[in-house]
Amino acid sequence: MNEKVILRETSKNDSSTIKKLVDKRWGGEPLIIRGEKYYPSSLDGIIALKKEQVVGFLIYDIQNKICEIVVFEVFEKHKGIGTSILNKLIEIAKDKDCDRLHLMTTNDNLDALRFYQRRGFRICSIHINSMEISRKIKPSIPEIGDYGIPIRDEIDLELSI
């Protein structure tokens, strides 16, 4: 039996939940993207709930008509939850007059690269060895990531909307 997933925009009441999820799954705040600090618990987002349990979330930041995905995590993979959240973000970004979505992932995150490219995102730049800079800001960033791949580079992806 498929249980219904509810998507909703985050509110101030969700900030502690988002902070706990980022602490547990991403080594805590701040997240470092291209050498800049981001605090997901204070940004806008979308949360996916099934029976009042968080099954996914996406945090974004809008600047200059660009909607940047700061963090995106789905806990139940291959069930359409990630696609639903992404589609909801596209609606929000269009409503806020954005012309593209942008995000950064690391070279080890093959699952994310596959997910985004299958949904029309294109690689728009690669920052070679940029994780060295990020580790100076946040030393807890691991050296080895998914599939035993050394985490070295940041890969930017973009989708025109």
N, C-alpha and C positions, 0 to 999 in steps of 0.2 A: 504494500500500500504506500503510495507516494504521499508524503506529508507536504502541505503547502508551505512555500517559502514566502515570507513577507519582506518586501524591500521598503525601506524608509530612509529619509535623510536624517543624519545625526542631529542631535540637539546638545545643548550644554550639559544635559543630564547624562549623556553618553561619554563625556570626557574621561571619567575614571575607568570605565570599561575599555575604552580605546587605549588608554595609558597602560592598563594591565596587559592587554593583548600585545602591544608593542614591546613592553618589558619582557614578556614571555617568549615571543616569537622573533623579535628583531634586536634584542640586546638593549632595549630601552631607548628613551629619548636622550638627545636628539638623534634623528636620522641624518646622515650626511649624503648629500647629492651634489656632485661636482664641487665639493669643498664648502658647500653651504649647509647650515644647520636648519632642520625642519622639526617642528614639534607637532606631531599628528594629533595629539589630544586637544590642541587649540585650533585646528583647522576644520573645514567643512568635510562632510563625508556621507557615505551611504552604508547602511548596515543591513545585512540579511539575517532574518530570524526564522527559525523553525521551532515551533512549540516554545517560543520565548528564549531559545538558546541561539547564540550567535553562531552562524554557519559561514559567515564571510563578512568582510568589510573593505571599503575603499576610502581612502582619504585623499583629498585633492586641494590644490591651490590655484586660483585664477589670477593671472597678471597679464595685462596687455593683450587681451583676447586669446590667450593661450591657457588651456586648462591642463595643469601638470598633475599627473597621478604621483602622489608621494609614497603611498603604501597601498598594496592590494593583496589581500590574503583570503583564500577560500579554504575552508576546512573539510568540505565534502567535494572532492574532485570528480570531474567527468559526469556531472549531473545537471549542467546548464546554469548553475548558480553564478559562476564567474561571468558568463556571457550576459546573463540578466542584469547583473550589477553594472557591467560595462555599458550596456544599452541604456540603462537608467542615467549613467553619467553623461552619455552623449546627449540625451534629452536635456539634462540640466545645463550642460555647456552651451548648447544651441540657444536655450532660453536666456542665457547670460551673454549672448552675442559673441561667443568664442568662435574662432575659425579653425582651431585644431586642438587635438589632444597630444600631450607629450609625456614621456616618461623615461626614466633611466633604470636599467637593470645591469647586473654584472655578468661578465663573460661565462660564469659557471651556471647561470640560471637558464638552462636549456628548455625547461618546461615553460617558463615565461616567454622566452623567445618564440617558441612554437605557438603558444596561445595567442600572442599579439599578432604575429605575422599571419596566422590563419584568419584573423579578423580585420585584415587590411592595413595594419601598421607597417611602416617601412623603417628600416635602419637609416637614420639620418646622420649619425656621427659615432665615432668610437674614440674614446679617450684612453690611450695606451698608458698603462701603469698608473692611472689616476688613483687607484686605491691606496697607493703609498701616501698620497696627500691626505686622503680621508682617514687613514689610520693615525696620522699625526694629530688629527682633531679628536678622533675616537679610537683609541688603541684597542678596544675590545672587538673591533671588526675582525672576524676570523681570517686566517690565511688560506684555509682550504674550505671549499664550498660543496655544492651539490655534485654528486658523482665523483668525489675526490679530486675535483678540478681546482687548481690554485686560483684564488680570486685576485685578479690583477687589474682588469680594465672595466670601464663603464661604457655601456652601449646605450645610446639614445635612440628611441623609437618615436614615430610620429604618425598621426592619422589626421588627414584633412576632413573637416566636417562641414 
